[in-house]
Amino acid sequence: MDTIAETIKFAGFGKKKAMANQIQMFDDRLTDQGETLLAVCASIKGTKQLYVTDQRIILHEIKGLIFNDEKSIPLKSISSINISKKLLSSTLKIVSTGNKAIIEDVPSHIALEIKNAIENLKKDFKTTSASSAKKEKDMHDIGDEIRELKDLLEDGLITEDEFNAKKKQLLGI
């Protein structure tokens, strides 16, 4: 589901253009910062919006003609995402260490899509982090093996050719 189109659709009579402009403004700003806007939801009144990027979530609240409030939570720090359903809408609560973002009166199907999007992003982030940690550990292990081979070379237990061949094999060259 395209949460951006759905959020604009549910903005209500006379508010669709304003919501589309608000989302476009955020998308432009995020693009300038090197982030990609992935999903959006808004309260039925439209005064609170939640933007999901490839790096964080942003809770934006319109508090008047001039004043807005914004809260940003990095994806890696999110510990839980909860949805409480009412009749036709839901409350989305995102919790992180020492911080939380709550947006009420979101159409239920959009809230569920936002929750799934954030959970998938977190899963991808964990997989990428685990893969990076494994590569770093592997490189550390390779370094240890090369140092051991160097000791064997210095002790005269292997030849220079054997050392170089094994080193190339370990480094994958």
C-alpha positions as CSV (number, residue, x, y, z in Angstrom):
1,M,0.0,0.0,0.0
2,D,1.2,3.5,-0.7
3,T,0.8,5.2,2.7
4,I,1.5,8.6,1.2
5,A,-1.4,8.4,-1.3
6,E,-3.6,6.9,1.5
7,T,-2.7,9.7,3.9
8,I,-3.6,12.3,1.4
9,K,-6.8,10.5,0.5
10,F,-7.9,10.5,4.2
11,A,-6.9,14.1,4.8
12,G,-10.5,15.2,4.4
13,F,-12.4,17.7,2.4
14,G,-10.3,20.8,1.7
15,K,-7.2,19.4,3.4
16,K,-5.9,17.1,0.7
17,K,-3.9,19.7,-1.2
18,A,-2.4,21.1,2.1
19,M,-1.4,17.5,3.2
20,A,0.1,16.8,-0.2
21,N,2.1,20.0,0.0
22,Q,3.2,19.2,3.6
23,I,4.4,15.8,2.6
24,Q,6.2,17.2,-0.5
25,M,8.0,19.8,1.7
26,F,9.2,17.0,4.0
27,D,10.3,14.8,1.1
28,D,12.3,17.7,-0.4
29,R,14.0,18.4,2.9
30,L,14.8,14.7,3.6
31,T,16.2,14.3,0.1
32,D,18.5,17.2,0.7
33,Q,19.7,15.5,3.9
34,G,20.4,12.2,2.0
35,E,17.3,10.4,3.4
36,T,14.5,8.6,1.6
37,L,10.9,9.1,2.6
38,L,9.3,5.6,2.7
39,A,6.0,6.0,4.5
40,V,3.7,8.6,6.0
41,C,0.6,8.7,8.2
42,A,-1.4,11.5,9.8
43,S,-4.0,11.9,12.5
44,I,-7.5,12.3,11.1
45,K,-7.4,16.0,12.0
46,G,-4.0,16.3,10.2
47,T,-2.3,18.1,13.0
48,K,0.2,15.3,13.6
49,Q,2.1,13.5,10.9
50,L,4.6,10.6,11.2
51,Y,7.2,10.3,8.5
52,V,9.2,7.1,8.1
53,T,12.6,7.3,6.4
54,D,15.4,4.9,5.7
55,Q,17.1,6.2,8.8
56,R,14.5,7.4,11.4
57,I,11.0,8.3,12.1
58,I,9.9,11.9,12.5
59,L,6.8,12.9,14.5
60,H,5.7,16.4,13.3
61,E,3.0,18.3,15.1
62,I,1.4,21.5,13.9
63,K,0.7,23.6,17.0
64,G,-0.4,26.8,15.4
65,L,0.0,29.1,12.4
66,I,3.8,29.6,13.1
67,F,4.8,27.0,15.7
68,N,5.5,23.3,14.9
69,D,7.0,20.6,17.1
70,E,9.2,17.8,15.8
71,K,10.6,14.7,17.4
72,S,13.1,12.4,15.6
73,I,13.9,8.8,16.6
74,P,16.6,6.8,14.9
75,L,15.4,3.4,13.6
76,K,18.2,1.5,15.4
77,S,17.0,2.8,18.8
78,I,13.3,1.8,18.4
79,S,12.5,-0.9,21.0
80,S,8.7,-1.4,20.3
81,I,5.8,-0.4,18.1
82,N,2.3,-0.8,19.4
83,I,-1.1,-0.2,17.9
84,S,-4.3,0.3,19.9
85,K,-7.4,0.2,17.9
86,K,-10.6,2.2,18.4
87,L,-13.6,2.0,16.1
88,L,-12.2,3.2,12.8
89,S,-8.9,4.6,13.9
90,S,-5.8,3.6,15.8
91,T,-3.1,5.0,18.1
92,L,0.4,4.3,17.0
93,K,3.0,4.3,19.8
94,I,6.7,4.0,19.0
95,V,9.1,3.6,21.9
96,S,12.8,4.0,22.1
97,T,15.3,4.4,24.8
98,G,14.2,7.4,26.7
99,N,11.9,8.6,24.0
100,K,8.5,7.9,22.5
101,A,6.3,9.1,19.6
102,I,2.6,8.8,19.9
103,I,0.1,9.6,17.1
104,E,-3.6,9.1,17.7
105,D,-6.5,8.8,15.3
106,V,-4.7,7.3,12.4
107,P,-6.8,5.2,10.0
108,S,-6.2,1.6,11.2
109,H,-5.1,0.2,7.9
110,I,-2.4,2.9,7.5
111,A,-1.2,2.5,11.1
112,L,-0.8,-1.3,10.5
113,E,1.2,-0.6,7.3
114,I,3.4,1.9,9.1
115,K,4.1,-0.6,11.9
116,N,5.0,-3.3,9.3
117,A,7.3,-0.9,7.4
118,I,9.2,0.1,10.5
119,E,9.6,-3.5,11.7
120,N,10.9,-4.5,8.2
121,L,13.4,-1.6,8.3
122,K,14.6,-2.7,11.7
123,K,14.9,-6.3,10.6
124,D,17.0,-5.1,7.5
125,F,19.1,-2.9,9.8
126,K,19.8,-5.8,12.2
127,T,20.8,-8.1,9.3
128,T,23.1,-5.4,7.8
129,S,24.6,-4.8,11.2
130,A,25.2,-8.5,11.9
131,S,26.7,-8.9,8.5
132,S,29.1,-6.0,9.1
133,A,30.1,-7.4,12.5
134,K,30.8,-10.8,11.0
135,K,32.9,-9.3,8.2
136,E,34.8,-7.3,10.8
137,K,35.4,-10.4,12.9
138,D,36.5,-12.4,9.9
139,M,39.0,-9.7,9.0
140,H,40.3,-9.8,12.6
141,D,40.7,-13.6,12.4
142,I,42.5,-13.3,9.0
143,G,44.9,-10.8,10.5
144,D,45.6,-13.2,13.4
145,E,46.3,-16.0,10.9
146,I,48.6,-13.9,8.8
147,R,50.6,-12.9,11.9
148,E,50.9,-16.6,12.9
149,L,52.2,-17.4,9.4
150,K,54.7,-14.5,9.6
151,D,56.0,-16.0,12.9
152,L,56.3,-19.4,11.2
153,L,58.2,-17.7,8.3
154,E,60.6,-15.9,10.7
155,D,61.2,-19.2,12.6
156,G,62.1,-20.8,9.3
157,L,59.3,-23.4,9.4
158,I,57.7,-22.3,6.1
159,T,59.2,-20.7,3.0
160,E,58.6,-17.2,1.7
161,D,56.6,-18.7,-1.2
162,E,54.4,-20.8,1.1
163,F,53.8,-17.7,3.3
164,N,52.8,-15.5,0.2
165,A,50.6,-18.3,-1.2
166,K,48.7,-18.8,2.1
167,K,48.4,-15.0,2.7
168,K,46.8,-14.5,-0.8
169,Q,44.5,-17.4,-0.1
170,L,43.3,-15.9,3.2
171,L,42.9,-12.4,1.6
172,G,41.0,-13.9,-1.3
173,I,43.4,-12.5,-3.9
